[in-house]
Each structure stands twice: as C-alpha cells, then as structure tokens.
Amino acid sequence: MLGGDRLKFLRIYHNLTQKYMAECLGCSTRWIKGIERCEVIPTEKMYNDWLNCCYGLLKPREEKKTSKKATTSKITRLNK
C-alpha cells in the first residue's frame, strides 16, 4: 500500500484537486488532507477508489438534490 505522500503525488501528477478527489470518494477534503499527511490510514476500499479516481476509472458521485420545498416542509414539521 502506498503512503500518503505517494498518494498525494499521484493525485497531483494526474492534475486532480483535493475537492475532486473527495467528491469521487464521497468524503470530505479534510479526510483527504489527513491521508496525504499520513494522519489517517484509508481502508482498502478507499485506497482502491483513490487509485481508480487517479486513473479515471472512478467519477464523482452524484448527490441527491432535495428541492427547497421538501426541505422547508421538513423544517415546518419539526417546529410543530
């Protein structure tokens, strides 16, 4: 398994931002920074996803967008 410094090198070599990497992996940029600083050890799945993202095999995950009306109705129900 490559260390955080090597994973960072791979990400930069492929011109990927931390934000893009986080979107592909479904995590925060803070978590990406932690891996690159060797403060966090990724799981095997996250490690494989990192490599797949670097080589273009994994694209950013689609987030489900909620409508403003749906969010407002949830807030209204909670306040009652």
C-alpha atoms as an extended CHARMM CRD file, in Angstrom:
* protein
*
        80  EXT
         1         1  MET       CA              0.0000000000        0.0000000000        0.0000000000  PROA      1               0.0000000000
         2         2  LEU       CA              1.3310000000        3.4370000000       -0.9340000000  PROA      2               0.0000000000
         3         3  GLY       CA              1.8430000000        6.0120000000        1.8000000000  PROA      3               0.0000000000
         4         4  GLY       CA              0.0650000000        9.3470000000        1.9940000000  PROA      4               0.0000000000
         5         5  ASP       CA              2.9140000000       11.2270000000        0.3330000000  PROA      5               0.0000000000
         6         6  ARG       CA              2.7900000000        8.8570000000       -2.6680000000  PROA      6               0.0000000000
         7         7  LEU       CA             -0.9930000000        9.1240000000       -2.9040000000  PROA      7               0.0000000000
         8         8  LYS       CA             -0.6770000000       12.9120000000       -2.8790000000  PROA      8               0.0000000000
         9         9  PHE       CA              1.9760000000       12.7300000000       -5.6120000000  PROA      9               0.0000000000
        10        10  LEU       CA             -0.3140000000       10.5480000000       -7.7280000000  PROA      10              0.0000000000
        11        11  ARG       CA             -3.2320000000       12.9520000000       -7.2730000000  PROA      11              0.0000000000
        12        12  ILE       CA             -1.1320000000       15.9730000000       -8.2410000000  PROA      12              0.0000000000
        13        13  TYR       CA              0.5280000000       14.1240000000      -11.1330000000  PROA      13              0.0000000000
        14        14  HSD       CA             -2.9230000000       13.4860000000      -12.6230000000  PROA      14              0.0000000000
        15        15  ASN       CA             -3.9510000000       17.1470000000      -12.0460000000  PROA      15              0.0000000000
        16        16  LEU       CA             -6.7110000000       16.3190000000       -9.5630000000  PROA      16              0.0000000000
        17        17  THR       CA             -7.7370000000       18.6220000000       -6.7440000000  PROA      17              0.0000000000
        18        18  GLN       CA             -8.4520000000       17.5220000000       -3.2030000000  PROA      18              0.0000000000
        19        19  LYS       CA            -12.0410000000       18.6360000000       -3.7320000000  PROA      19              0.0000000000
        20        20  TYR       CA            -12.4300000000       16.4560000000       -6.8420000000  PROA      20              0.0000000000
        21        21  MET       CA            -10.8590000000       13.5010000000       -5.0300000000  PROA      21              0.0000000000
        22        22  ALA       CA            -13.2540000000       13.9810000000       -2.0900000000  PROA      22              0.0000000000
        23        23  GLU       CA            -16.2300000000       14.0730000000       -4.4690000000  PROA      23              0.0000000000
        24        24  CYS       CA            -15.0970000000       10.8220000000       -6.1150000000  PROA      24              0.0000000000
        25        25  LEU       CA            -14.5600000000        9.0660000000       -2.8010000000  PROA      25              0.0000000000
        26        26  GLY       CA            -17.6380000000       10.5050000000       -1.1070000000  PROA      26              0.0000000000
        27        27  CYS       CA            -15.7150000000       12.0390000000        1.7890000000  PROA      27              0.0000000000
        28        28  SER       CA            -14.5200000000       15.4540000000        2.9600000000  PROA      28              0.0000000000
        29        29  THR       CA            -11.4570000000       17.3780000000        1.8050000000  PROA      29              0.0000000000
        30        30  ARG       CA            -10.3410000000       17.2830000000        5.4260000000  PROA      30              0.0000000000
        31        31  TRP       CA            -10.1680000000       13.4940000000        5.2520000000  PROA      31              0.0000000000
        32        32  ILE       CA             -8.1460000000       13.7160000000        2.0060000000  PROA      32              0.0000000000
        33        33  LYS       CA             -5.6890000000       16.0990000000        3.7020000000  PROA      33              0.0000000000
        34        34  GLY       CA             -5.4000000000       13.6780000000        6.6300000000  PROA      34              0.0000000000
        35        35  ILE       CA             -4.4530000000       10.8250000000        4.3300000000  PROA      35              0.0000000000
        36        36  GLU       CA             -1.8940000000       12.9320000000        2.4990000000  PROA      36              0.0000000000
        37        37  ARG       CA             -0.3060000000       13.9970000000        5.8100000000  PROA      37              0.0000000000
        38        38  CYS       CA             -0.2160000000       10.3530000000        6.9860000000  PROA      38              0.0000000000
        39        39  GLU       CA             -2.5680000000       11.1940000000        9.8710000000  PROA      39              0.0000000000
        40        40  VAL       CA             -5.3030000000        8.8570000000        8.5850000000  PROA      40              0.0000000000
        41        41  ILE       CA             -4.9550000000        5.3930000000        7.0600000000  PROA      41              0.0000000000
        42        42  PRO       CA             -7.5410000000        4.6880000000        4.3500000000  PROA      42              0.0000000000
        43        43  THR       CA             -9.4900000000        1.4620000000        4.2370000000  PROA      43              0.0000000000
        44        44  GLU       CA             -8.6540000000       -0.9490000000        1.4430000000  PROA      44              0.0000000000
        45        45  LYS       CA            -11.7920000000        0.1200000000       -0.4560000000  PROA      45              0.0000000000
        46        46  MET       CA            -10.9640000000        3.8230000000       -0.1410000000  PROA      46              0.0000000000
        47        47  TYR       CA             -7.3790000000        3.1330000000       -1.1800000000  PROA      47              0.0000000000
        48        48  ASN       CA             -8.5580000000        1.2900000000       -4.3160000000  PROA      48              0.0000000000
        49        49  ASP       CA            -11.0870000000        4.0450000000       -5.0480000000  PROA      49              0.0000000000
        50        50  TRP       CA             -8.2760000000        6.6300000000       -4.7300000000  PROA      50              0.0000000000
        51        51  LEU       CA             -6.2100000000        4.8000000000       -7.3450000000  PROA      51              0.0000000000
        52        52  ASN       CA             -9.2330000000        4.3140000000       -9.6050000000  PROA      52              0.0000000000
        53        53  CYS       CA            -10.0200000000        8.0270000000       -9.3790000000  PROA      53              0.0000000000
        54        54  CYS       CA             -6.4390000000        8.9380000000      -10.2950000000  PROA      54              0.0000000000
        55        55  TYR       CA             -6.5780000000        6.7360000000      -13.3780000000  PROA      55              0.0000000000
        56        56  GLY       CA            -10.0060000000        7.9740000000      -14.4660000000  PROA      56              0.0000000000
        57        57  LEU       CA            -11.9220000000        4.8130000000      -13.5740000000  PROA      57              0.0000000000
        58        58  LEU       CA            -13.9930000000        6.4990000000      -10.8690000000  PROA      58              0.0000000000
        59        59  LYS       CA            -16.0140000000        9.6820000000      -11.3690000000  PROA      59              0.0000000000
        60        60  PRO       CA            -17.5590000000       11.9970000000       -8.7540000000  PROA      60              0.0000000000
        61        61  ARG       CA            -20.6010000000       10.5830000000       -7.0480000000  PROA      61              0.0000000000
        62        62  GLU       CA            -23.9520000000       12.1440000000       -7.8480000000  PROA      62              0.0000000000
        63        63  GLU       CA            -25.5180000000       13.7980000000       -4.8190000000  PROA      63              0.0000000000
        64        64  LYS       CA            -29.2560000000       13.6460000000       -4.4700000000  PROA      64              0.0000000000
        65        65  LYS       CA            -30.5360000000       17.1900000000       -4.6700000000  PROA      65              0.0000000000
        66        66  THR       CA            -33.5190000000       17.9570000000       -2.4970000000  PROA      66              0.0000000000
        67        67  SER       CA            -35.8850000000       20.6720000000       -3.5060000000  PROA      67              0.0000000000
        68        68  LYS       CA            -36.2180000000       23.7650000000       -1.3690000000  PROA      68              0.0000000000
        69        69  LYS       CA            -39.8990000000       22.9380000000       -0.8640000000  PROA      69              0.0000000000
        70        70  ALA       CA            -39.0770000000       19.4900000000        0.5550000000  PROA      70              0.0000000000
        71        71  THR       CA            -36.5380000000       20.9710000000        2.9620000000  PROA      71              0.0000000000
        72        72  THR       CA            -38.9750000000       23.6600000000        4.0850000000  PROA      72              0.0000000000
        73        73  SER       CA            -41.7160000000       21.1160000000        4.7700000000  PROA      73              0.0000000000
        74        74  LYS       CA            -39.3300000000       19.0830000000        6.9490000000  PROA      74              0.0000000000
        75        75  ILE       CA            -38.4660000000       22.1720000000        8.9870000000  PROA      75              0.0000000000
        76        76  THR       CA            -42.1300000000       23.0720000000        9.3300000000  PROA      76              0.0000000000
        77        77  ARG       CA            -42.9660000000       19.5930000000       10.6460000000  PROA      77              0.0000000000
        78        78  LEU       CA            -40.1310000000       19.7330000000       13.1540000000  PROA      78              0.0000000000
        79        79  ASN       CA            -41.2980000000       23.0690000000       14.5320000000  PROA      79              0.0000000000
        80        80  LYS       CA            -44.8630000000       21.8820000000       15.1890000000  PROA      80              0.0000000000
